[in-house]
Amino acid sequence: MTVITQLSAAEQARKVRQGEISASELCQAYLKRIASQDEEIGAYLRVDEEGALAQAAKVDTKIAAGHPVGALAGVPVGLRDLLVTKDLETTAASKILEGWIPPYDAQVVSALRCADAVILGKLNMDEFAMGSSTENSAYKPCTNPWDRKKVPGGSSGGSAAAVASDLCSISLGTDTGGSIRQPAAFCGVLGLKPSYGRVSRYGVIAYASSLDQVGPITRTAEDAALVLEVISGHDPRDATSSQSAVPKFRDSCGQGVAGLRIGIADEMSLEAVDSQVRERVDAAIAELKAGGAEVKRVSLPHTKYALSAYYIIAPAEAASNLSRYDGVRFGMRLADDKSLQEMYEETRGQGFGTEVKRRIMLGTFALRAGYYDAYYKKAQQIRTLIARDFEQAFADVDVIASPTAPTTAFGLGEKTSPLEMYQADIFTLSCNLAGLPGMSLNCGFDDANLPVGLQLLAPRMQEESLLRCAGYYQSVTDWHAQRPG
Ligand code: GLN
């Protein structure tokens, strides 16, 4: 008997549409898994049982009446808590937003609802998307489904852990410096960060606006393509939203990799990469080569500055974006009976966690008059050089392959200094600085049975090349079908 929670989202939607299973039955199957397993995993901050069952019933009614249904008919989805949901508490995993019930849906959430997806609840993450382990959640830690003593990665740790453990069929995460790809790698699933501008940021709680992008976390390439088709497209409410047409991404998954040129950059492979990660990634690249891809060396000489530039730009934007949380309009308010200044201080002092405060201070410092040229302007110049490196490299290749992260999942509580944690993202950050699409794909396991991620990057608006690689790779391997015991 097929277990319905192990079907791909595309298969689930097809079965729901054809009346082989009902959306309600599917929804209940996931709710049951969440009830029995999530206490240990900690992927969800909030489960909207009532809302999910009501949405599922609506889909079933439509089908019974013979009405057309959307591409994600009845598919149970989990949403990162950075995505604003109408009438459903949204906290960005921060105490400062505790109790905030948004009056509107993010564009991606509306798009999912239009496609008849069923929203199960809100997923755990690092507070305001700052972190690489989900340990910065103000509510509870999330664990890695492959080893409960390890982190699921971050900051979309809940989104990756939920998909890996079948606590939702697909999820959405956001990626500012690696937050879709790194947790996808640590949890053995597929994470796709679209090109900057591909997906609307309307209703996405802003971390670093020039870098943030929403994307799918799924098990299969086809599901990632399907979700991308649903959430992509121009949105006049996001000024940075692209006018580019949305391709039928699913077509790319079956096109194979014959003739595709894959680049390997020394700068992204000679770093301190764990030897087992190296081996798995090399084997995956060899697999793509066997499928007809051509493998070449490319150079990205400014990669070594990406981390420093990112940790100026992202905190600078964050310091500005987070100034709106002052106890006046959103969520928590403390010292209501004292002066305005005291209210700000108490609310922000107690509402934000340590890492968020660190970023606000870093960003404010970098933007101070007198320091602006030395830090922020320099970082922006590096950003341009990094984007140029990619432009040059992509003149010769269609895709650049590397490990997603230098290691597999590390232990809960293991990384004690902020810098050590920041280094978990050395291979993912430059993609965001250049606005490129990027993907992480499970390409096997190390000796401790922890998943290894292969990162693939492509030129702007060329998500199709990533999906070609992923679709082909998953057709000749079965790592993506493995499930934690
Ligand atoms: N880990 C990086 C950071 O802490 C990236 C986070 C993200 O992509 N949201 O900023």
Residues whose N, C-alpha, C, O or C-beta is under 5 A from the ligand:
A	BS01	LIG	A129 M130 G131 S132 G154 S155 T174 D175 T176 G177 G178 S179 D425
